[in-house]
């Protein structure tokens, strides 16, 4: 298994544990990075954008937004595939991660539980479609 897929799986398992332990804000970070690492591997394997090239493409300010944009551009080239849900889930988990990591206010518990479910849906859906592992 690639290290990126392993990191994705580890982060998803961590998000589950964090929600189960009621560390909701911390779960947002792990849920997002589960999606991020799987997406990195998808761009490398399916779209030929190596990990080093990805780092160059998306470095600097708003790097995660640039990465999501590149991810969206690539998915939009796949015939007979509608990427809107995946793009929305990626963006939503990123926004919640930023709030949880950088803002002091807490959001309701179901928000974080839903976020972890979105990460599961994203990972399962991408793997079902692209057979990454």
Contact map, one row per residue, 1 for C-alpha under 8 A:
1110110000000000000000000000000000000000000000000000000000000000000000000000000000000000000000000000000000000000000000000000000000001
1111110000000000000000000000000000000000000000000000000000000000000000000000000000000000000000000000000000000000000000000000000000000
1111111000000000000000000000000000000000000000000000000000000000000000000000000000000000000000000000000000000000000000000000000000000
0111111100000000000000000000000000001101100000000000000000000000000000000000000000000000000000000000000000000000000000000000000000000
1111111110000000000000000000000000001100100000000000000000000000000000000000000000000000000000000000000000000000000000000000000000001
1111111111000000000000000000000000000000000000000000000000000000000000000000000000000000000000000000000000000000000000000000000000000
0011111111100000000000000000000001001000000000000000000000000000000000000000000000000000000000000000000000000000000000000000000000000
0001111111110000000000000000000011111100000000000000000000000000000000000000000000000000000000000000000000000000000000000000000000000
0000111111111000000000000000000001000000000000000000000000000000000000000000000000000000000000000000000000000000000000000000000000000
0000011111111100000000000000000001000000000000000000000000000000000000000000000000000000000000000000000000000000000000000000000000000
0000001111111110000000000000011011000000000000000000000000000000000000000000000000000000000000000000000000000000000000000000000000000
0000000111111111000000000000011001000000000000000000000000000000000000000000000000000000000000000000000000000000000100110000000000000
0000000011111111100000000000000000000000000000000000000000000000000000000000000000000000000000000000000000000000000000000000000000000
0000000001111111110000000010010000000000000000000000000000000000000000000000000000000000000000000000000000000000000000000000000000000
0000000000111111111000000111111000000000000000000000000000000000000000000000000000000000000000000000000000000000000100000000000000000
0000000000011111111100000010000000000000000000000000000000000000000000000000000000000000000000000000000000000000000100000000000000000
0000000000001111111110000000000000000000000000000000000000000000000000000000000000000000000000000000000000000000000000000000000000000
0000000000000111111111110110000000000000000000000000000000000000000000000000000000000000000000000000000000000000000000000000000000000
0000000000000011111111110010000000000000000000000000000000000000000000000000000000000000000000000000000000000001100000000000000000000
0000000000000001111111100000000000000000000000000000000000000000000000000000000000000000000000000000000000000000000000000000000000000
0000000000000000111111100000000000000000000000000000000000000000000000000000000000000000000000000000000000000000000000000000000000000
0000000000000000011111110000000000000000000000000000000000000000000000000000000000000000000000000000000000000000000000000000000000000
0000000000000000011111111110000000000000000000000000000000000000000000000000000000000000000000000000000000000000000000000000000000000
0000000000000000011001111111000000000000000000000000000000000000000000000000000000000000000000000000000000001001100000000000000000000
0000000000000000000000111111100000000000000000000000000000000000000000000000000000000000000000000001100001000001000000000000000000000
0000000000000010010000111111110000000000000000000000000000000000000000000000000000000000000000000001100000000000000000000000000000000
0000000000000111011000111111111000000000000000000000000000000000000000000000000000000000000000000000000000000001000100000000000000000
0000000000000010000000011111111100000000000000000000000000000000000000000000000000000000000010011001000000000001001100000000000000000
0000000000000010000000001111111110000000000000000000000000000000000000000000000000000000000000001001100000000000000000000000000000000
0000000000110110000000000111111111000000000000000000000000000000000000000000000000000000000000000000000000000000000000000000000000000
0000000000110010000000000011111111100000000000000000000000000000000000000000000000000000000010000000000000000000001100100000000000000
0000000000000000000000000001111111110000000000000000000000000000000000000000000000000000010011001000000000000000000000100000000000000
0000000100100000000000000000111111111000000000000000000000000000000000000000000000000000000000000000000000000000000000000000000000000
0000001111110000000000000000011111111100000000000000000000000000000000000000000000000000000000000000000000000000000000100010000000000
0000000100000000000000000000001111111110000000000000000000000000000000000000000000000000010000000000000000000000000000100110000000000
0000000100000000000000000000000111111111000000000000000000000000000000000000000000000000010000000000000000000000000000000000000000000
0001101100000000000000000000000011111111100000000000000000000000000000000000000000000000000000000000000000000000000000000000000000000
0001100100000000000000000000000001111111110000000000000000000000000000000000000000000000000000000000000000000000000000000010000000000
0000000000000000000000000000000000111111111000000000000000000000000000100000000000000000000000000000000000000000000000000000000000000
0001000000000000000000000000000000011111111100000010010000000000000000000000000000000000000000000000000000000000000000000000000000000
0001100000000000000000000000000000001111111110000010000000000000000000000000000000000000000000000000000000000000000000000000000000000
0000000000000000000000000000000000000111111111100000000000000000000000000000000000000000000000000000000000000000000000000000000001010
0000000000000000000000000000000000000011111111111100000000000000000000100100000000000000000000000000000000000000000000000000000000000
0000000000000000000000000000000000000001111111111110000000000000000000000000000000000000000000000000000000000000000000000000000000000
0000000000000000000000000000000000000000111111111100000000000000000000000000000000000000000000000000000000000000000000000000000000000
0000000000000000000000000000000000000000011111110000000000000000000000000000000000000000000000000000000000000000000000000000000001000
0000000000000000000000000000000000000000011111111000000000000000000000000100000000000000000000000000000000000000000000000000000000000
0000000000000000000000000000000000000000001111111100000000000000000000000000000000000000000000000000000000000000000000000000000000000
0000000000000000000000000000000000000000001110111110110000000000000000000000000000000000000000000000000000000000000000000000000000000
0000000000000000000000000000000000000000001110011111110000000000000000000000000000000000000000000000000000000000000000000000000000000
0000000000000000000000000000000000000001100100001111111000000000000000000000000000000000000000000000000000000000000000000000000000000
0000000000000000000000000000000000000000000000000111111100000000000000000000000000000000000000000000000000000000000000000000000000000
0000000000000000000000000000000000000000000000001111111110000000000000000000000000000000000000000000000000000000000000000000000000000
0000000000000000000000000000000000000001000000001111111111000000001000000000000000000000000000000000000000000000000000000000000000000
0000000000000000000000000000000000000000000000000011111111100000000000000000000000000000000000000000000000000000000000000000000000000
0000000000000000000000000000000000000000000000000001111111100000000000000000000000000000000000000000000000000000000000000000000000000
0000000000000000000000000000000000000000000000000000111111100000011000000000000000000000000000000000000000000000000000000000000000000
0000000000000000000000000000000000000000000000000000011111110011011000000000000000000000000000000000000000000000000000000000000000000
0000000000000000000000000000000000000000000000000000001111111110000000000000000000000000000000000000000000000000000000000000000000000
0000000000000000000000000000000000000000000000000000000001111110000000000000000000000000000000000000000000000000000000000000000000000
0000000000000000000000000000000000000000000000000000000000111110000000000000000000000000000000000000000000000000000000000000000000000
0000000000000000000000000000000000000000000000000000000000111111110000000000000000000000000000000000000000000000000000000000000000000
0000000000000000000000000000000000000000000000000000000001111111111000000000000000000000000000000000000000000000000000000000000000000
0000000000000000000000000000000000000000000000000000000001000111111100000000000000000000000001000000000000000000000000000000000000000
0000000000000000000000000000000000000000000000000000000000000111111110000000000000000000000000000000000000000000000000000000000000000
0000000000000000000000000000000000000000000000000000000011000111111111000000000000000000000000000000000000000000000000000000000000000
0000000000000000000000000000000000000000000000000000010011000011111111100000000000000000000000000000000000000000000000000000000000000
0000000000000000000000000000000000000000000000000000000000000001111111110000000000000010011000000000000000000000000000000000000000000
0000000000000000000000000000000000000000000000000000000000000000111111111000000000000000000000000000000000000000000000000000000000000
0000000000000000000000000000000000000000000000000000000000000000011111111100000000000000000000000000000000000000000000000000000000000
0000000000000000000000000000000000000010001000000000000000000000001111111110000000000010000000000000000000000000000000000000000000000
0000000000000000000000000000000000000000000000000000000000000000000111111111000000100010000000000000000000000000000000000000000000000
0000000000000000000000000000000000000000000000000000000000000000000011111111100000000000000000000000000000000000000000000000000000000
0000000000000000000000000000000000000000001000100000000000000000000001111111110000000000000000000000000000000000000000000000000000000
0000000000000000000000000000000000000000000000000000000000000000000000111111110010100000000000000000000000000000000000000000000000000
0000000000000000000000000000000000000000000000000000000000000000000000011111111011100000000000000000000000000000000000000000000000000
0000000000000000000000000000000000000000000000000000000000000000000000001111111000000000000000000000000000000000000000000000000000000
0000000000000000000000000000000000000000000000000000000000000000000000000111111110000000000000000000000000000000000000000000000000000
0000000000000000000000000000000000000000000000000000000000000000000000000001111110000000000000000000000000000000000000000000000000000
0000000000000000000000000000000000000000000000000000000000000000000000000000011111000000000000000000000000000000000000000000000000000
0000000000000000000000000000000000000000000000000000000000000000000000000011011111100000000000000000000000000000000000000000000000000
0000000000000000000000000000000000000000000000000000000000000000000000000001000111111000000000000000000000000000000000000000000000000
0000000000000000000000000000000000000000000000000000000000000000000000010011000011111110000000000000000000000000000000000000000000000
0000000000000000000000000000000000000000000000000000000000000000000000000000000001111111000000000000000000000000000000000000000000000
0000000000000000000000000000000000000000000000000000000000000000000000000000000001111111100000000000000000000000000000000000000000000
0000000000000000000000000000000000000000000000000000000000000000000000000000000000111111110000000000000000000000000000000100000000000
0000000000000000000000000000000000000000000000000000000000000000000100110000000000111111111000000000000000000000000000000000000000000
0000000000000000000000000000000000000000000000000000000000000000000000000000000000011111111100000000000000000000000000000000000000000
0000000000000000000000000000000000000000000000000000000000000000000000000000000000001111111110000000000000000000000001100100000000000
0000000000000000000000000000000100110000000000000000000000000000000100000000000000000111111111000000000000000000000000000100000000000
0000000000000000000000000000000000000000000000000000000000000000000100000000000000000011111111100000000000000000000000000000000000000
0000000000000000000000000000000000000000000000000000000000000000000000000000000000000001111111110000000000000000001000000000000000000
0000000000000000000000000001001100000000000000000000000000000000000000000000000000000000111111111000000000000000001001100000000000000
0000000000000000000000000000000100000000000000000000000000000001000000000000000000000000011111111100000000000000000000000000000000000
0000000000000000000000000000000000000000000000000000000000000000000000000000000000000000001111111110000000000000000000000000000000000
0000000000000000000000000001000000000000000000000000000000000000000000000000000000000000000111111111000000000000001000000000000000000
0000000000000000000000000001100100000000000000000000000000000000000000000000000000000000000011111111100000000000000000000000000000000
0000000000000000000000000000000000000000000000000000000000000000000000000000000000000000000001111111111000000000000000000000000000000
0000000000000000000000000000000000000000000000000000000000000000000000000000000000000000000000111111111000000000000000000000000000000
0000000000000000000000001101100000000000000000000000000000000000000000000000000000000000000000011111111101000000000000000000000000000
0000000000000000000000001100100000000000000000000000000000000000000000000000000000000000000000001111111000000000000000000000000000000
0000000000000000000000000000000000000000000000000000000000000000000000000000000000000000000000000111111100000000000000000000000000000
0000000000000000000000000000000000000000000000000000000000000000000000000000000000000000000000000111111110000000000000000000000000000
0000000000000000000000000000000000000000000000000000000000000000000000000000000000000000000000000001011111000000000000000000000000000
0000000000000000000000000000000000000000000000000000000000000000000000000000000000000000000000000000001111100000000000000000000000000
0000000000000000000000001000000000000000000000000000000000000000000000000000000000000000000000000001000111110000000000000000000000000
0000000000000000000000000000000000000000000000000000000000000000000000000000000000000000000000000000000011111011000000000000000000000
0000000000000000000000000000000000000000000000000000000000000000000000000000000000000000000000000000000001111111000000000000000000000
0000000000000000000000010000000000000000000000000000000000000000000000000000000000000000000000000000000000111111100000000000000000000
0000000000000000000000000000000000000000000000000000000000000000000000000000000000000000000000000000000000011111110000000000000000000
0000000000000000000000000000000000000000000000000000000000000000000000000000000000000000000000000000000000111111111000000000000000000
0000000000000000001000011011000000000000000000000000000000000000000000000000000000000000000000000000000000111111111100000000000000000
0000000000000000001000010000000000000000000000000000000000000000000000000000000000000000000000000000000000001111111110000000000000000
0000000000000000000000000000000000000000000000000000000000000000000000000000000000000000000000000000000000000111111111000000000000000
0000000000000000000000000001001000000000000000000000000000000000000000000000000000000000000110010000000000000011111111100000000000000
0000000000010011000000000011001000000000000000000000000000000000000000000000000000000000000000000000000000000001111111110000000000000
0000000000000000000000000000000000000000000000000000000000000000000000000000000000000000000000000000000000000000111111111000000000000
0000000000000000000000000000000000000000000000000000000000000000000000000000000000000000100010000000000000000000011111111100000000000
0000000000010000000000000000001101100000000000000000000000000000000000000000000000000000100010000000000000000000001111111110000000000
0000000000010000000000000000000000000000000000000000000000000000000000000000000000000000000000000000000000000000000111111111000000000
0000000000000000000000000000000000000000000000000000000000000000000000000000000000000000000000000000000000000000000011111111100000000
0000000000000000000000000000000000100000000000000000000000000000000000000000000000000100110000000000000000000000000001111111110000000
0000000000000000000000000000000001100100000000000000000000000000000000000000000000000000000000000000000000000000000000111111111000000
0000000000000000000000000000000000000000000000000000000000000000000000000000000000000000000000000000000000000000000000011111111100000
0000000000000000000000000000000000000000000000000000000000000000000000000000000000000000000000000000000000000000000000001111111110000
0000000000000000000000000000000000000000000000000000000000000000000000000000000000000000000000000000000000000000000000000111111111110
0000000000000000000000000000000000000000000000000000000000000000000000000000000000000000000000000000000000000000000000000011111111111
0000000000000000000000000000000000000000000000000000000000000000000000000000000000000000000000000000000000000000000000000001111111100
0000000000000000000000000000000000000000000000000000000000000000000000000000000000000000000000000000000000000000000000000000111111100
0000000000000000000000000000000000000000010001000000000000000000000000000000000000000000000000000000000000000000000000000000011111110
0000000000000000000000000000000000000000000000000000000000000000000000000000000000000000000000000000000000000000000000000000011111111
0000000000000000000000000000000000000000010000000000000000000000000000000000000000000000000000000000000000000000000000000000011001111
1000100000000000000000000000000000000000000000000000000000000000000000000000000000000000000000000000000000000000000000000000001000111
